[in-house]
Amino acid sequence: MRTAALVYVAATLALASCGGSSNNGSSGTASNGATLASLVGVTGVGPTTNFGFDLGTIIGDRYYFTDRNNASVDVFSTSPTVQQIAQIKGTGANAFAGNTGDNGTSGPDGINAVGNLIYVGDVNSVKIIDPTKLAVIKTITVGTSGKRADEGCFDATHNLYMISSPDADLPFASIINSTTQTLVATITFNDPAGKAVGGLEQCRYDVATDAFFVNNDKTTANPRGELDMLPGAAIRGIAAGATVNYTDLAGLKAYPLGVCDPTGLAIGPGNDIAVNCREGEPGDPLLVQILDKTNGTILASVNAGGGDQLEYDATTNRYYSAASRWTKSGKSSGPACTTASPCTPVLATIDAGTRKLLSQFPTGNNAHSVAVDPVSKRIFLPISSDTAPAGCSGCNSGTAGLMVVAQ
C-alpha cells in the first residue's frame, strides 16, 4: 500500500487551557500534558468525510484502529515516523460489515490483542486477524440478531475472551476460548427486575480480582448506569455451550455510577478503576468516575468526561480520555453535539495518583477513540472532518485523518 503522507496541521500547537475542574477541587494546568499535534492522512477519507471509526490499540510498534468507512482495520507505524502501513480487509465471510449508517449494524468495532492475534468485533461475529499476514484469517459467529459485537476484553491467564453485543433486543456477552477459537458460553443481561439492560460498553479483565468488569448502560435500579463485576470463576463454571443470565453468576457485584451513562473503562493503580461518563442529559456535568474496584466506592468525580474510549498508561500513571463531547462549560450538550450546543473535543489527562485533572488538549471532530504508546510517548486519536458530524465548535483540522499527539 502506498504510504499516506504526513501532513502537519499544528506543529507548534500550544497546549489549551483547561475548560473545567474536577469535583474534588483540582484544575488543569499547562504542564504535564500534550505539547504537539500532527495529522496523518488515512486512505479513503478526506476533507469532507464523516469518518466512522471505533476503537484502537497499540501492539508492539504498530497502532491499529477499526475503520468503518473502509470496512477495514487500519495499521500505522508508531515510530520513528507515523505512517500508514495497511488497511486489513477480509473477503467473503471474513469481510467486515462497513458503515451502514446505523451504529448498531456497522463494523468493525472493538479491537483487542489476544495472544499473537487480534480479535475484532463485527456484526454477528468476531473476526480474527493475523498481524504478521495483515489478513483476516477466521470468523467466529456470536449471534444472529444482525447487530454488532462491540467491545471486548481478554483474560490471558485462562485464555477467555469476552465481547458484548449491546444492540441486541436482549444485550449479551459472548465468551470465546482463544485456544480453540470457539464460542463456549453466552451471558444474557436481564436485570434483577427482569428487564433487558440498556446496553453494554467497554469491559476489562482484572487479574488481581479475577473478574471481568463491564459498563452497564441502564438497569431498573441504576437508570444512569452501573459497573458490573463478573467473577471469572463463575464464568469458567458455565457449562460448555450454555447460556446464563448475569444475575445468576455467583459473586456478581453491581456498582452504581450515579449520573453517568458510562462508556469507557480503565483499570488504574492499586484498587482504582475509572469509568468514562458521556452524560446524555443537557446540563449534566461531564465526569470520569474513579472507583474502588473491590467495593464500588466512588473515590473521585473528575470533570473530564464526555468521551468514549478511556486508557490508563502505567509509565506515566495517567488516564487518557478521548472526550469528543466535551464542552466549554464542562456540561453535557445532550445525546449529540449541535450547532446550538456545540462540542469542543479534547484529550483529557488525569493524574491517577492524585485523581485530578492535569490537562485538556484540543483534538478534532468526533475524536472518541484513544490509544497511548508508552515507548514513543505518542497518543493516537482518529478524527472526522471539521463539518461532519455537525456540532463541533472551532474544529479546524482541515480533513479527517489520524491525529498524533506528543507529550
Steps between C-alpha positions, in 0.01 A plus 500: 500500500617846413607676820267778607662841513576660833331835513589734785195698598622661819869434550518767768152457639499642853348310785148623558398629837264268680128553468399344828610367834440183695228486761765453766645841436779442250557703187698427188837654432705561190778274626513120494278477193511478122725744319477430128257357246523391139251344263573194289294423193282188493431332167137538401408805708538871429400860577124438502485140625267411782756251629349198672757331721494326835778385733876470469792324668880495505672167435878510486606783270166521319170674558179330383153652486164393360391695190138458394517728195757268343370180666851439628741501787752775427864447595759771572859496615549674835865603459726650390257637239126445524378374165232270365609143437181325396124474507405146594182393322347156504327340204183292477387382844806669651408847370406773748149648489619854432304818570126440456394835643376322814752465782340176615543325166841638400845348539780454579462614861710405804855369464727306737833320497438133582829315520679556170174567319246785493129453573261750344128539562270509197134437421396160645863402529856536615765517227852370571795682342851366462712818522800332338293422191293822520198281431168389649543128551179392672147602597333380821121540496361632829138582411228524238339833594667697222660721764865569577722325747654814640762524776704216644763410762739209548587277794845381393537279808206277407493573124148641503382795293176681580323730255163677538215532252330811643245570225318166510147515641644311796864610529745215551867419535674218315782299659758365255774251577805651330683165490229321301364823347144392574200648677467323836231694690251786476399739779169685464421828676152508648523712815373384843160649418478280190555778246760508227782739589550814292825383339858398576818701452874452552619207710829408668633182655677558832761245608507617863132425561464231229195682366360648183377856551249642251314830478125443502309792347168468679323279750179545694696570819761720329339680205814706428732202506696261718833318496450124514766267642465149353715247693732305274446177694124523444550551126739207479239292681241545224436169322647483151262656250253617765326836536457658844376837621753726668293517819553124540880531516616424854671799660363759256538861616328807354643844582270803446662782300257781578431736211743354250380315185829303492720432199876444541669303777861477623665313786732735688754459781422316823129434531399788271283457193384794289177540304452752222152654512329649196195656661206517262292762681572868423666681789639193678868534603727294273680264735761230532412292806786328684390212722645244737458182295462284811193673642375761251574806714532808279837652589494798264271663243720686253343750263671354193242271339294509185705241316502137402830311526695544823858374542742472792875532436709349781823669387356845567239386755232689309158445352428632150141578402396560139241761596331556166191658659679734736360852511641832617264492797600146599133400478320272258347625177265203510509182290697671220692814415293766323554843350293647781692306764843428345771269622868586534679160490807456719743236618466510878792382713439396862770431759414153631691560823321818606183422301507856367481655156839593355418642158259521210638511148283595198454213257253470212145421403361179653839405648357232732771234458844513664809280527821579689844373397728495807813456285468783248304719746240557230124500534279402204150634432312461170291807416217577260481801268436845645137512388377140524350402732357843581545686825877527545583855603838626387608181321762607246707193418415531131431132438413170656799288594714377787606756759831424670565682828845514659564543871 
